[in-house]
Amino acid sequence: MILTVGAVAAGGACVARDPEGRVVFVRHALPGETVRVVVTSSGSTFLRADAVEVLSASPDRVTPVCPFAGPGRCGGCDWQHASASAQLAFKTSLVQEQLSRVGAFWWDGTVEAVEPLLGWRTRVQWAVSPSGVPGLHRHRSRDLELVSSCAIAAPGVRVPLGRDWSGSRTVEAFSVAGQTVLSVDGRPRSLPSTGPAGVVVDGRPVRAPHGVRVPVLGRSFEISGGRFWQVHPQAAVVLASAVLSGLSPVAGESVLDLYSGVGLFASLLGQAVGPTGSVVAVEGDARACADAARNTADQPWVSVRTSRVEAGWVAGQRPDLVVLDPPRAGVGLELSATLAGRRPRALAYVSCDPATFARDLRVFLDASWAVDSLRAFDLYPQTEHVELVSVLTPP
């Protein structure tokens, strides 16, 4: 089919309609373009398609820097064919649409650019083919694109490429400040030479180093192989600065840090509230909690709790400040309502999904909370993803 496409939708595709009026989500196109498309899949009321030929190009179109980006190829990037300014505009409109439609909240801000725009991804999970060759999945597929490079990957995370990983399912590379750790999911028959990179297999250290150390705002953080850490090299500083400036913690306050990971916010807030204050960090991943305990070992007023984040337990807490940094699924309605009822002095919500954030935000707004600030950061250039930091205050 030949289609003229409209606005960008969540997921990174542009919306068009076929001659029968069905919605078509077109990847590799830009708003306003006329393109020839090939349908890749169909639902009951919509089609998915790739733009395989551009008949009328947008002025925002650029040539992708990666040879593996394009129709039917690697699915890791959504917008390598869009200019940097266009990507920010697309993300701003997507955030505004989700907040307005789901959260009944109008946001008049713009997504803030964060350099670098290429070579920024400090962690990549490479899938391994049956023959032991690492690659990346194609869009909405288990098929592998056996790449020889990745334009958004930091140099250190490209270490697994060109090596035989027979017997493994995935190899996750994490590289910061010249330190690289590979986390192998599976039992390879033999480990290929990886140079200075450390190796962790099934959570067990095999070859040092077993983690990396990252400085953030004057503190040092140890992150073991396989543990979560923001992938953009500037993300920890950008997000922590936004949370600290938004909450304005003072000595003696109590803090509840939910979904605390390896203790980024708990450690920095612990430094701010000091020994007369307290921080309770709650995280369900025991290995992340072990890192968090090491990262706050010099702060006895910071305690790390290995537990799922549950509304029943939270209902018994009376913190001055709360930090939420949940996975993509968000906090959920029950916990949002519980926290709204606790009425801490301020709450910071860090989210990588505008839709689930908007859903949870609606609970706070319905309880008469106010949005003191809401910032959005482009921590995933070339993709449709964005990170939000909002500070909310009770009535």
C-alpha positions, 0 to 999 in steps of 0.5 A, a space after each residue: 500500500 501507499 499511505 500518507 502517515 500522521 502523528 507518532 503514536 506510543 511505540 514509535 510508529 506513525 498512525 495512518 489509515 488504509 483504504 478500508 479505514 483501518 488504523 495502520 501503525 507504520 514504523 520507519 516513517 515520519 509524520 506527513 510522509 507518503 510512503 510505500 508500506 509492507 504489512 508485517 502483522 495484523 490485529 482485529 482492528 489494526 495493522 502493523 507495517 514497515 515503510 519500505 520506500 519514502 515517496 515524499 520525505 519529511 524535512 526532519 528525515 536523516 540518514 540512519 547512522 547504523 547499517 542495521 537500522 531499518 525495515 526488517 532489521 534490528 528493533 533496538 532503535 525507533 527513530 534513527 531516521 529522525 533529526 535530533 530536534 524532531 525526536 524531542 518534539 515527538 517525545 514531548 507530544 507523546 508525553 503530553 498526550 498520555 498525561 492528558 488522556 490517561 491522567 487528565 493533566 496538561 503538561 506544558 513542558 518539553 523533553 530535555 535533551 541529554 548528551 551523548 545521542 550516540 554511544 550512550 547505552 552502557 548496558 546491552 543484553 545480547 541474545 545468542 544464536 544457536 551457533 553461539 553468535 551474539 545479536 539483537 532481536 528484530 522488532 516484535 520478533 524472536 528472530 536475531 539480527 546478527 550485528 557487527 556493531 551498534 551505534 547507540 552502544 557504548 564501546 565497552 558493551 560491544 565486547 561480546 561481539 565477534 566471540 563464540 558464546 555457544 551454550 549461552 542464551 544471553 550475554 549482558 554487557 555493562 560498561 562504565 568508566 572503562 570497567 566492563 562486566 559480562 553477565 552470562 545467563 546459561 552455562 557456556 561450555 567454555 568462556 571466550 577471551 574477553 580481555 579486561 572484562 569481568 564475567 558473572 555466570 548465573 549470578 556467580 562470579 567467574 572472572 574479576 571484576 565482578 562489578 563496576 564503581 560509578 561516582 555520582 554527586 560526590 558518592 561512589 556506587 558499586 553495581 554488581 554484574 546483572 544488577 539494574 542501573 540506568 543505561 545512559 551515562 548521565 542518567 544517574 546524575 540527571 535523575 538524582 539531581 532532579 529528585 534532590 532539587 525537587 524534594 529539598 531534603 533537610 537534616 532530620 527528615 525521614 525518607 521512604 525509598 521504594 523500588 530502591 535498587 542498588 541505593 542511588 537515591 537512598 544514599 544521596 538522601 541519606 547524605 542530605 538528612 544526616 544522622 539525625 534523619 532516617 532512610 528506609 530503602 525497600 527493594 525486592 531483588 536480594 542481590 540489588 539490596 546487597 549492593 545497596 547495603 554496601 553503598 550505604 555502609 557508612 550511613 547507619 541511619 539508612 536501612 535496606 529492606 529486602 521485600 516486595 513493595 506492598 501497600 499494607 506495609 507502606 500504610 504503617 509508615 509516616 515518612 516526611 519524604 517518599 521516592 518512587 522508582 518503579 519498573 515500567 508497570 508503575 506503582 499501581 492504584 492501591 499503592 498510589 492511594 495508600 501513599 496519597 493517604 499517608 500525606 508525606 511532605 513531598 513525593 518524587 516519582 521517577 518513571 520510564 513509562 508516561 502511561 503508567 505514570 499518568 494512571 498513578 498520577 490520576 490517583 494523587 490528583 483525585 486526592 487533591 495533591 498538586 504537581 509541584 514539578 514535572 520534568 522529562 529527559 531524553 535518556 534513550 536517544 534514537 528510541 521512543 522512550 523517555 524518563 520522567 521525574 515529578 514531585 508531588 505535594 499533598 493538600 
